[in-house]
Amino acid sequence: MGGLPGLPIPHSCALFPLPLQSPWALPDQACLHARTCLAPGNCRWMMAAVMKGLEPETAAAAAEDAAGDAAEAVVAGPGVPVLLAGNRLSFDLCAGGCHQLLHLCAQQPPQLLQVEFLRLSTHEDPQLLEATLTRVPWSLPHLCSLVLKGGQCRDALGACIHGALTTLPGGLSGLAHLAHLDLSFNSLETLPGCVLQMQGLDALLLSHNHLSELPGALGALPSLTFLTVTHNCLQTLPAALGALSTLQRLDLSKNLLDTLPPEIGGLSSLSELNLASNRLQSLPASLAGLRSLRLLVLHSNLLASVPAGLARLPLLARLDLRDNQLRDVPPELLDAPFVRLQGNPLGEPLSESSSPPGISPVLEMPRLFLTSDLDSFPVTPQGCSVTLACGVRLQFPAGATTTPITVHYRLLLPEPGLVHLGPHDALLSGVLELQPHRVAFQQDVGLWLLFVPPRARRCREVVVRTCTDNSWDDLETHLKEETPKRLWAHCQVPHFSWFLVVSRPVSNACLVTTEGTLLCSSGHPGVKVTFPPGATEEPRRVSMQVVHMAGQELQALLGEPEAAVSPLLCLSQSGPPNFLQPVTVQLPLPSGITGLSLDRSCLHLLYWAPPAVTWDDITAQVVLELTHLYARFQVTHFSWSVSTQLPQSLPPLCTAPLIPSTPRYWLWYTTKTCVGGLARKAWERLRLHRVNLIALQRRRDPEQVLLQCLPRNKVDATLQRLLERYRGPEPSDTVEMFEGEKFFAAFERGIDVDADRPDCVEGRICFVFYSHLKNVKEVYVTTTLDREAQAVRGQVSFYRGTVPTHVPEEAEAARQKKGTNALWMATLPIKLPRLRGSEGPGRGASPSLAPLNLGDAETGFLTQSNLLSVAGRLGVDWPAVALHLGVPYRELQRIRHNFRDDLDGQIRHMLFSWAERQSGQPGAVGLLVQALEQSDRQDVAEEVRAVLELGRRKYQDGIRRTGLAPEDPALPGPLVPQSPEPAQD
């Protein structure tokens, strides 16, 4: 369902397809129809227009004007005539849908009586929404499908927001033809009474609401075949539910059910039953009476047993019992190929209860496996083991909480305001937020975080960092390696906050008391700090880190083969800045230098502490005692110490991290003068990463552009892997970037970003560079230039943004190029090829995908334009559609990761990748329709059927016109085609 002649439809539009021929238009009239479309930027609606009696050469030019006039008529309000095409109306793609529908109802055009499908967003004023719905039965009496769905709006972090709908006007029960009602993503706490009077209702969708119970009168709906109440708060089910003899599919997953009524066995027509992610401890034996059952999903419950009769269900093709408490199952089920039992303690002995006499034993800790669309889970005093969809694991021991609580989580993309990094730290994971914050648990909760393997491991360690009382702390962390590329960081947390995994130089700490102590570096045993007795009156904590610099890199920087440096020593302390007795610091001599042969005039002890600008040569201010391998000196203070606490007036994640003024000591051996300036450059070099920038276009869809920032040593391997599916220019020259530095990509010379993205600001795609994470984004681009005449040659340029706050200004200035383009890093060419196969004059730009057809001429085709229209309608339901299409879960997770900032990109990549694999395969279109129905997207499935039916009619008409088939099936043999009759005035 692509763009129409004369009516360009950008592929960021949310399309609502209409039949290409309205049911009331005469077949011999030249009719053009504009689809309802949400134009980017101004949310301008284009209502369907019918242009009658136009000549073919003028119809294309007039269609766009008519569509614009119709849109203005809708916005203008009552009194302006509006013509509709088809039997569908969609007002769920932008704000103001209620106003537009009320205007249409006030005008009451005759075609309004033929509308059978209505979509309306519930992100409206509740009173306006109620007034609009009150008019629906009178203005749309033939309505068959009504979608009153929230979830179109998202919060700042991308989570779907529920609609304002809490009830329905009673007059909706008068919709005698209504068969499909979708009330998902709303705020319903009870089922509206009018729903129970809709005797013709075939499908009822109530997912993502706040329902705690279902009324018994629901069992009186005689025609109901599909019911989904997922993601609600149901604790019990009414016994009358078993009276739904026509019900075929029932989805009650992700609720709080602990029992099922025996009457559920009366659902004689039920073929699919989903009860996953509840609290069921047992199942009624009546389930064995569901003779039509083909699919039974019971994973992530607390089941200790299952009825043996389930093995004798004649049509059962899949029984999912994963992640329960099953220690033993009937032999008939144990070996059945359709049963899934992973995650159960099969064969394990039941541990003896330690509960006191008279108290019932506590059930074994339940295990929960959450799907990607869940953002919370319950925790009881019994405890539980939880695996989040992002791979994070949590272990709540029994008694961790005294009362039931609900835990909310978010996995956030790393941003400077969310990430606290020291000068030599590297980020290895995203940011996990767990709520409620600062609520102390009775016992520590186990936390496992996946992280990227660090490239450098010598003298470095991996830790979990968290925010506690407005300050950042590193937790005691244990590492577990499942595979070389799947690593876990495990820690115990007393309360919830923000968590991330970082790689840092090995940190050693000690508590200095009045008796004195010795602090040694575990990474380099030659680095020591000796605290004599009486150095402090009160205990204070001192920590050290040691950072290494490669000798070859230093020699290349200085141009001096004999230059060498010691490890860089970083010290920090709590308490008063001064010591009462001199403290002895020992550093190893620079590599290759011994105390017996060195030239003392070339040996320099350098010191630096923020916020100082330069390194100071303090060789003359201390007494250097040299041995064969080491240099020792004494100090009475390290430096002033600045607390790492954040200001109380600012939330911890709304400001850049504050770095303590940690003093640093460095021993240099060089013949150069101005050693302080050289040390500053060398220290900057320690923190800079050399990277290359690439911009590649997908071979099948050149409008899809991959932008990536890669470490220099990974460019060749990455390009070799990508060039099978992408093509583009050579990578940029090498540039240098700081960890946590912001930069952005801007499309230029006629090419623009073709989507509203949270990371797109004023047309620029924003990045934050983290050396160990994938700095990659895929975007769709468009152009306002005419691609029918020639290809569009544009470019993408990369510019520097802000650097981390702890990077000195002179370091940033020294790194940048001089001149007017100091922020520019690279420019790479982008080419959008000339459009081919345009259908008539005035056709607007459409996605330049390679030809792709699903189906055949007799059953109907789905083109790439049709698939784009389907992709624009799926929204957050796309993972369910993907799984029903047979897309492996691992591939689904990979798509989520590769397009984690682009929901449209996720959907399009999934759908077109699947379509490519299905090209030429019989039954592909039927599989897509079935997957849409199984994913509760009956509305999209009906639209696909309408497109197929239209294609079949066109195919049959074409055969008759060309004389390959008789006009009358009763008369065999071809007929001579007649000349078309001239149009009458």
KASULKA-V705109 format. One record per residue. N is the residue number from 1. BURIAL is + if it has 24 or more other ideal C-beta (glycine too) atoms within 12 Angstrom, else -. Layout:
n=(N,N)
burial=(BURIAL,BURIAL)
//
This chain:
n=(1,2,3,4,5,6,7,8,9,10,11,12,13,14,15,16,17,18,19,20,21,22,23,24,25,26,27,28,29,30,31,32,33,34,35,36,37,38,39,40,41,42,43,44,45,46,47,48,49,50,51,52,53,54,55,56,57,58,59,60,61,62,63,64,65,66,67,68,69,70,71,72,73,74,75,76,77,78,79,80,81,82,83,84,85,86,87,88,89,90,91,92,93,94,95,96,97,98,99,100,101,102,103,104,105,106,107,108,109,110,111,112,113,114,115,116,117,118,119,120,121,122,123,124,125,126,127,128,129,130,131,132,133,134,135,136,137,138,139,140,141,142,143,144,145,146,147,148,149,150,151,152,153,154,155,156,157,158,159,160,161,162,163,164,165,166,167,168,169,170,171,172,173,174,175,176,177,178,179,180,181,182,183,184,185,186,187,188,189,190,191,192,193,194,195,196,197,198,199,200,201,202,203,204,205,206,207,208,209,210,211,212,213,214,215,216,217,218,219,220,221,222,223,224,225,226,227,228,229,230,231,232,233,234,235,236,237,238,239,240,241,242,243,244,245,246,247,248,249,250,251,252,253,254,255,256,257,258,259,260,261,262,263,264,265,266,267,268,269,270,271,272,273,274,275,276,277,278,279,280,281,282,283,284,285,286,287,288,289,290,291,292,293,294,295,296,297,298,299,300,301,302,303,304,305,306,307,308,309,310,311,312,313,314,315,316,317,318,319,320,321,322,323,324,325,326,327,328,329,330,331,332,333,334,335,336,337,338,339,340,341,342,343,344,345,346,347,348,349,350,351,352,353,354,355,356,357,358,359,360,361,362,363,364,365,366,367,368,369,370,371,372,373,374,375,376,377,378,379,380,381,382,383,384,385,386,387,388,389,390,391,392,393,394,395,396,397,398,399,400,401,402,403,404,405,406,407,408,409,410,411,412,413,414,415,416,417,418,419,420,421,422,423,424,425,426,427,428,429,430,431,432,433,434,435,436,437,438,439,440,441,442,443,444,445,446,447,448,449,450,451,452,453,454,455,456,457,458,459,460,461,462,463,464,465,466,467,468,469,470,471,472,473,474,475,476,477,478,479,480,481,482,483,484,485,486,487,488,489,490,491,492,493,494,495,496,497,498,499,500,501,502,503,504,505,506,507,508,509,510,511,512,513,514,515,516,517,518,519,520,521,522,523,524,525,526,527,528,529,530,531,532,533,534,535,536,537,538,539,540,541,542,543,544,545,546,547,548,549,550,551,552,553,554,555,556,557,558,559,560,561,562,563,564,565,566,567,568,569,570,571,572,573,574,575,576,577,578,579,580,581,582,583,584,585,586,587,588,589,590,591,592,593,594,595,596,597,598,599,600,601,602,603,604,605,606,607,608,609,610,611,612,613,614,615,616,617,618,619,620,621,622,623,624,625,626,627,628,629,630,631,632,633,634,635,636,637,638,639,640,641,642,643,644,645,646,647,648,649,650,651,652,653,654,655,656,657,658,659,660,661,662,663,664,665,666,667,668,669,670,671,672,673,674,675,676,677,678,679,680,681,682,683,684,685,686,687,688,689,690,691,692,693,694,695,696,697,698,699,700,701,702,703,704,705,706,707,708,709,710,711,712,713,714,715,716,717,718,719,720,721,722,723,724,725,726,727,728,729,730,731,732,733,734,735,736,737,738,739,740,741,742,743,744,745,746,747,748,749,750,751,752,753,754,755,756,757,758,759,760,761,762,763,764,765,766,767,768,769,770,771,772,773,774,775,776,777,778,779,780,781,782,783,784,785,786,787,788,789,790,791,792,793,794,795,796,797,798,799,800,801,802,803,804,805,806,807,808,809,810,811,812,813,814,815,816,817,818,819,820,821,822,823,824,825,826,827,828,829,830,831,832,833,834,835,836,837,838,839,840,841,842,843,844,845,846,847,848,849,850,851,852,853,854,855,856,857,858,859,860,861,862,863,864,865,866,867,868,869,870,871,872,873,874,875,876,877,878,879,880,881,882,883,884,885,886,887,888,889,890,891,892,893,894,895,896,897,898,899,900,901,902,903,904,905,906,907,908,909,910,911,912,913,914,915,916,917,918,919,920,921,922,923,924,925,926,927,928,929,930,931,932,933,934,935,936,937,938,939,940,941,942,943,944,945,946,947,948,949,950,951,952,953,954,955,956,957,958,959,960,961,962,963,964,965,966,967,968,969,970,971,972,973,974,975,976,977,978,979,980,981,982,983,984,985)
burial=(+,+,+,+,+,+,+,+,+,+,+,+,+,+,+,+,+,+,+,+,+,+,+,-,+,-,-,-,-,+,+,+,+,+,+,+,+,+,+,+,-,-,-,+,+,+,+,+,+,+,+,-,-,-,-,-,-,-,+,+,-,+,+,+,-,+,+,-,+,+,+,-,+,+,+,-,-,-,-,-,+,+,+,+,+,+,+,+,+,+,+,+,+,+,-,+,+,+,+,+,+,+,+,+,+,+,+,-,+,-,+,+,-,+,+,+,+,+,+,+,+,+,+,+,-,-,-,+,+,+,-,+,+,+,+,+,+,-,+,+,+,+,+,+,+,+,+,+,+,+,+,+,+,-,-,-,-,+,+,+,-,+,+,+,+,+,+,+,+,-,+,+,+,+,+,-,+,+,+,+,+,+,+,+,+,+,+,+,-,+,+,+,-,+,+,+,+,+,-,+,+,+,+,+,+,+,+,+,+,+,+,-,+,+,+,-,+,+,+,-,+,-,+,+,+,+,+,+,+,+,+,+,+,+,-,+,+,+,-,-,+,+,+,+,+,+,+,+,+,+,+,+,+,+,+,+,+,+,+,+,+,-,+,+,+,+,+,-,+,+,+,+,+,+,+,+,+,+,+,+,+,+,+,+,-,+,+,+,+,+,-,+,+,+,+,+,+,+,+,+,+,+,+,-,+,+,+,-,+,+,+,-,+,-,-,+,-,+,+,+,+,+,+,+,+,+,-,-,+,-,-,-,+,-,-,-,-,-,+,+,+,-,+,+,+,-,-,-,-,-,-,-,-,-,-,-,-,-,-,-,-,-,+,+,+,+,+,+,+,+,+,+,+,+,+,+,+,+,+,+,-,+,+,+,+,+,+,+,+,+,+,+,+,+,+,+,-,+,-,+,+,-,-,-,+,-,+,+,+,+,+,+,+,+,+,+,+,+,+,+,+,+,+,+,+,+,+,+,+,+,+,+,+,+,-,-,+,-,-,-,+,-,-,-,+,+,+,+,+,+,+,+,+,+,-,+,-,-,+,+,+,+,+,+,+,+,+,+,-,+,-,+,+,+,+,-,+,-,+,-,-,-,-,-,-,-,+,+,+,+,+,+,+,-,+,+,+,+,+,+,+,+,+,+,+,+,+,+,+,+,-,+,-,-,-,+,+,+,+,+,+,-,+,+,-,+,+,+,+,+,+,-,-,-,+,+,-,-,-,+,-,+,+,+,+,+,+,+,+,-,+,-,-,+,+,-,+,+,-,-,-,-,+,+,+,+,+,+,+,+,+,+,+,+,+,-,-,-,+,-,-,-,+,+,+,+,+,+,+,+,+,-,+,-,-,-,-,+,-,-,-,+,+,+,+,+,+,+,+,+,-,-,-,-,+,+,+,+,+,-,-,+,-,+,-,+,-,-,+,+,+,+,+,+,+,-,+,+,+,-,+,-,-,+,-,+,-,-,-,-,-,+,+,-,-,+,+,+,+,+,+,+,+,+,+,+,+,+,+,+,-,+,-,-,+,+,+,+,+,+,+,+,+,+,+,+,+,+,+,+,+,+,+,+,+,+,+,+,-,+,+,+,+,+,+,+,+,+,+,+,+,+,-,+,+,-,-,+,+,-,-,+,-,-,+,+,+,+,+,-,+,+,-,-,+,+,+,+,+,+,+,+,+,+,+,+,+,+,-,-,+,+,+,+,+,+,+,-,+,+,-,-,+,+,+,+,+,+,+,+,+,+,+,+,+,+,+,+,+,+,+,+,+,-,-,-,+,+,-,-,-,+,-,+,+,+,+,+,+,+,+,+,+,+,+,+,+,+,-,-,+,+,-,-,+,+,-,-,-,-,-,-,+,+,+,+,-,+,+,+,+,+,+,-,+,-,-,-,-,-,-,+,+,+,+,+,+,+,+,-,-,+,+,+,+,-,-,-,+,+,+,+,+,+,+,+,+,+,+,+,+,+,+,+,+,+,+,+,+,+,+,+,+,+,+,-,+,-,-,-,-,+,+,-,+,+,+,+,+,+,+,+,+,+,+,+,+,+,+,+,+,+,+,+,+,+,-,+,+,-,-,-,-,+,+,+,+,+,+,-,+,+,+,+,+,+,+,+,+,+,+,+,+,+,+,+,+,+,-,+,+,-,-,-,-,-,-,-,-,-,-,-,-,-,-,-,-,-,-,-,-,-,-,-,-,-,-,-,-,-,-,-,-,-,-)
//
